[in-house]
Amino acid sequence: MVEELVAAGVTLVSAGAVYVMAAARVVKQYERGVVFRLGKLRSEVRGPGFTMIVPGIDKLRKVNMQIVTMPVPAQEGITRDNVTVRVDAVVYFKVTAPAEAVVRVEDYRFAVSQMAQTSLRSIIGKSELDDLLSNREKLNQGLELMIDSPAVEWGVTIDRVEIKDVSLPETMKRSMARQAEADRERRARVINADAELQASKKLAEAAQQMADTPAALQLRLLQTVVAVAAEKNSTLVLPFPVELLRFLEKAQQAPTVPQVDRQPVPTAPQQPVQEQLPSPGPRLGLAPEGANSGQA
């Protein structure tokens, strides 16, 4: 009799141990347990720690509550300004309602991935190339709203969406490079022109100042000679020394010597010279007609 009681006790203990092992479940800190009893969802969501279910009747499904990082495959599309681009992104999301994530959608990860791809194509078609390259923050917000709207019904919350890379055709890259080079060259020319204008004003002021002080021009010439000769790779030839220039400058500025007044020497008055004409010779006169006629 005793042996039968001991055998029965051992059998009960073994059955109890097997039952406990079959019913025992451990839910981790970052997980939540959703229980289905005979296919019907239980309202109670099991928290982290040790929990028990009815073996063969209850089914426990664990849902990860961590933030999931999901890369979105690169999507090719045409922007609003007719440029073909290839864009890829990454989505950060987490489950906020474990029961809805299990019941409302078959595979919430696959659903979020497909929604992210379609939303990314839509964003590409609505945006211009400049927005994709420089205004990504606004596009990220718009993409997040487009994905988050249907995901809320699945018990999923989109934490963040980031556009990773924008791939352009080689022809477009070369065109953009030429545009950037032309713009930088234009700005360089404007800066050089502005510098020339400012330098010309300063040189005009310096020239006016040196005109008032001639010695400053000589000092400036000597400074230029020193600057040229600093590298010791050129020969400077002056056609004439600086002292000669100073001598010529002093010679031009020297006052003229006043002339001494001299008394004129008196001279004898000159007699006017009369022109001597030759004396008239004997005239051969003709007799008057009347005399000739009387003699006749």
Secondary structure, DSSP 4 states (H G I P E B T S, - for coil): -HHHHHHHHHHHHHHHHHHHHHHEEEE-TTEEEEEEETTEEEEEEE-SEEEE--TTTEEEEEEE-SPEEEEEEEEEEE-TTS-EEEEEEEEEEEES-HHHHHHT-S-HHHHHHHHHHHHHHHHHHHS-HHHHHH-HHHHHHHHHHHHHHHHGGGTEEEEEEEEEEEE--HHHHHHHHHHHHHHHHHHHHHHHHHHHHHHHHHHHHHHHHHHH-HHHHHHHHHHHHHHHHTSS-S----SS-HHHHHHHHHHHHSPPPPPPP-PPPP-PPPPPPPPPPPPP----PPPPHHHHHHH-
